[in-house]
């Protein structure tokens, strides 16, 4: 199988990640913070090490402000629903995933309003358009690091400066950016960052994180056992334990820490360069095929490793099925949980085929994919 669905979940995982997961499960997996015995203590220690290595990856000074979640969607919901108050306003973009748009839609019932700033057809965002959308009651500017449909990068540094200057919180959905491009909470002036563990970070599914800068009050999404102050029914809120109610996914979190060590060792810049070369090769190889329509920026430095396309009037699901059944190539077709992005692109009726090379994708696999797309396009003539 040629796996080009890394935008959904990265595959394969680094061997170190799998070994780490198995080590936890076989040798010491216990509830962190729930007991004083060796196994519980080691689990707690290894989870703390994961906070440290993730803090290094995103240039976070305070690892204790990292909350572990089961995915990016949970982190985004925790942030929106825990920070926003009645009467406040959010500015976001037309390239956002439903993990951003749907929570904001639900919050309309609590008198929280949203302005969606239109992006260009290639998914690019004007900072000036964001500035014009800001109101006196704007609390958060929420943007994706990169579109999950076109790979288009958002101008994080410029938006961060704008938010800082106006005293507004800068929130980033790092689902398609983390591990594929630089995300630096200091350089980009990010106040809130939600990230999945299973995509560009190359960790297990069922993992993620939410970082909230110190000093920002957040209401927990859940209440329950935290392993401390158990005799108090309404304990004072503290990061991170008040936001990790119940038993956390210790094996997944510890394996995610190992994935972050791999990323720190290789360097996100090196990964981005490798994936950009593969993306360029794939896009250049199919752009002149009769019937193929490409979406997103032509400049590869403006996008992550995503190639979105359609072939003539072929149903995108049919193209994906042919790639899978006849050529052994895994891609994703449809609307990618991003209906607004497809409306922005002009594909709201058709969807598209999305191909996402990853760190382990080879040039030969890209060449084979180009050939398969040529065959499919020609077969429709």
N, C-alpha and C positions, 0 to 999 in steps of 0.2 A: 504493500500500500504506500502510495505517495501521499503524505499527510500535509494538506495545505489549509487546515482549519485551525491554525494557531490563534486566530482572533477569538475563537470560542474557548479553547483550552489548549495549552501547549502540549506537544507530544513529539518525541518521548521526553521523559523526565531525566535529568542527570542521574547517573548511577548512585552518586553520593546521597541524593534525596531519597531514593528507594531504600538504600542501606540504612539511612538514619531512621526512616519510618519503621522498618522491620526491627531495628535495635530497640526502639522504644517499646514496641508491642511485645517483644519477646523477653525483655530484660528488666524493665522498671516502670511500666505504665501504671501510674496511680493518680489519684486526685491531687493536684497541686494546691497547697495551702489548706488542705482538709485534715492533715495528720502530721505528726512529727517523725514518722519512721523514715527509713532511708529511701524507700522507693518514692514516697511523696515528696521528700526534700529534693531528690535528684530531678524529678519532673518539674518542680518549681524552678530549680536552678537553670535547667535547660530552656524553659520558656522565657525566663529573664534574659538569657543569652540571645534568644531570638529577637527580643525587643532591642537589644543593643546593636545587633548586626543590621536590622532593618533601619534603625535610627541612622546608622552610618551610611546606608544606601541612599537615604533621602535627605541627608544632612540635617537631621533633627537633633537638637541639643538635649532634649528631655525625653528619654525613652519611656518614662512613666506616663507620658501623654499619648502613647500608642495603645489603642484598645483592639483586641483581637475579635474578629467577626467571622461569620461563616462564608461571607462573600462581599463583594463591593456593594451590591444592592442593599444589604443590611446596614453597612456603614453609611451610605447616603441617606437612608431613612432615619437612622439614629441622629444624624447631623441636622437634617431639615426639621424633623419633628421635635428634636431636643433643644434646638437653639432658637428657632423662629417663634415670635409672639404675635398675638392678635394685632392686626393693623399694619404689620410690616410688609415689605415688598422685596421681591427677588428679581434680579436680572439674569437671564440665561440665554441660550442660543438655539437656533433651529436645527443644529446638528446633534442635539443631545439624545442619549439613550433613554428608553422608557424608565430606567432606574432613577433618572432625574425628573423627567416630565410628569410621571404618574404620581409620585409623592407630592409634588407641587400642586397638581390638580386636586388631589385629595385635601390638601390644606386650604383650598378655597373655602371650604365649609367653615373654617376657623378665621375667616376674614383676612387671609394672607393672599396677597395678589402677586402675579407674575407677569413680567414683560419678556417675551421671546424675541430676541434680536435676529432678524433674518441674516443668513450667511449667503455668500455667492453660490452659484450653481456647483462650483467645485468644493464648496464647504468652507471657504475662507471667511474669516471674521474681521470686521472693521472695528478697531478700538474706539474710533470716534463714534460709531453707531452705539457701542456699549455706553459711552459717556453720555450720549443724548438720551438714553433710556433711563438713566438714574433719576430717582425722585428724592425728595427730602426724607422719606420713610424707607429708603432702600437699605436693607440690612446685609444682604449677601449678593455677590456676583458669583454665579455658579457656571463653570465651563468644563467641558471635557478636555483632557490633555490632548487627545487625538480622536478623530471620528472613528467609530467602529465600522463604518460603511465604506468610507473613502480613504481613511488613514490621515486625513488632513489635520495638521497640527494647529493648535490654537496659540495665539501670541501671549503665552503665559506671563512672561516678564513684563510686558507693557500693561497688561490688565492688572497685574499685581501692583505695579507702581500707581496706576490710577486708583485702585481700591485703597491703597495705603494713604494716598494724598487726600482722599475724601472720607476716610474713616469708616470704610465699608469692609466687611469680611470677604476675603477671597477664598472660594471653595473650588477644589479641583476633583473631578472624577478621573482617577488615574487608571481606569480599567484597560484602555488600549495604549497607554503611554508607559506605564511602569515596566521597566525591563527592556523597553524598545527605544527609549529616548531619555535624556536627562530630565529628572524631576528633582529639583533642589528647593526645599521649602524656604531657604534664606534668599537665594538668588531670585526666585520667582515670587517671593513674599506671599507664600501660601499660608493661610490661617487654618484651613481645614482640608484634609486630604483623605480620600477613600480609595482603597486599592484592593484588587483581588489577589489571592496567592497563586491561583492556578493558571494564569495566562502568562504574560511576559516574565513574571518572576520564576516560572517553571517549578512551582511548588504543587502540593496536592490540592485536589478539589476540596471544597468545604472549608477553605481558609481565606482570610482577608484581614485588613486592618483599617482602622479609622484613627487618624491623627488630628487632634484639636489643640491648637496653641493654648498655652497656659493663660488663664485669666478670662476665658470665654465660658460663661455658665451654660451647662448642658443638662437637660432633664434626661434621665435614663429611659430607654425604650422598654426595658424589662426590669422588674424587681425580683429578688429571690436570694438564694444562698450565695455568699461571697467568700465563705471560709474564715471570716473574721467578724468580730463584734456581733456574734450570733445571738446574744441576749438582748439586742436592741431591735425594735420593730421599725424604727425610722432613723437609721444611722446617718451621720453626715456624709455627703457625697464626696468621694475621693477618686482620683484617677489612679490606675485603670480599673480597680476592683469593682467599683460601683456600677460599672458599665459592662461587666463580664459575668452577669448573674448565671448561676448554674455551673455545670461542669463544662469546661472548655475542651476543644478538640486538641488535646495535648499531643498525640502522635503527629497530627497534621501540622500544628504550629511549630513543633520542633523540627520536622522535616522542611518546613518553609524556611526556618533559620538556616538550614544547610543549603537550601537553594540560594538564599541571599548571599551566603559566603561564596558560592560558585560565581554568582554575578559580580560580586566585589572583586574576586580574583581575576576574572576575564576582563571586566570593565564594560560598563553599559555602552560606552563609546565604540568599543570594538564590536560589540554585538550589533549596534545600530549600523555600523559600516558594512558588516557582513550581510545583514538583512536588506540594506539599501541596494547593494550590488545585485542580489537575487531579485528584488522587486523591479529594478531597472531592466534586468535581463528579461524577465517575464513580460513586463509591459511593452518593451521595445519589440519583443518577439511576436506579440499578437496584435499590435496597434494597426498594422497595415493589412491584416487578414480581412478579406471582403466580408462584410456583414457584422464585424465586431465593433461594438461601441464601448469605449472606456469612460470611466467617471473619476472625478477627483483631479488634483493638481498634476500638471505635467512635470513640474520641477520636483525631483525626488527628495530634495532636502526639505520640502514642505510637507512631507508625509511620512508615516511609518509604513511598515511592511504589509500593505493592503493593496490589492488590485481588484477593482470592481468592474464588471463588464456584463454585457448581454450580446447575444448573437441573433441578429435580425429580429424576426418576430417569434423566435423559439421561446417557449415558456422556460423561465430560468430554472425551475425545478426539473424540467426534462433534461436540460443541459447538465445539471448536477448529477442526475441519475445516470446519464450516459458516461460521464467522467468516472463515476464510481463503478458501474456495472461492467463497462467495456474496457476501461483503461486502469482501473484500480487507483483512482485519484480522489481523495476526500476533500471536498470543498463545502461551502454553505451557500444555499440559495434562499431567496425570499426577501423579507423586509427587516431582518436582523434586529428585531425589537426596537426599531428606530424609525417609526412612521414619519416623523417630522423631517428627518434627514432625507428620506426618499422623496418627500414632497419638495424639499429644497432642490434636490437633484433632478426632479422631473420624472422619477421612476415610481411614483406613488401607485400606479396601476399595475406595473409589471414586476416590481422588485428587481433584483439583479443577482448575479453570481459573484460571490466574494472569495478570493484566493489570498491566503495569508502565509507566506513563507515564514519559517522560524529559524532559530539558531542551528538546528540540526538538519535543515534542508540542504541538499546538494545541488550543484549546477546541473548535474545529469538529470535530476528529478525535474528541474525547471525546463530543461530541453525537452524532456518527455511530455511535459504538460503543454508546452507550445505546440508540439506535433499533434497531440490529441485534440486541442482546440481547432487546429487547422483542419484535421480530419472531420470533426463534427460540423464545422462551418461549411466545408465543401460538400458534405453529404446532404445538406439542406438546399443546395443549388439545383 
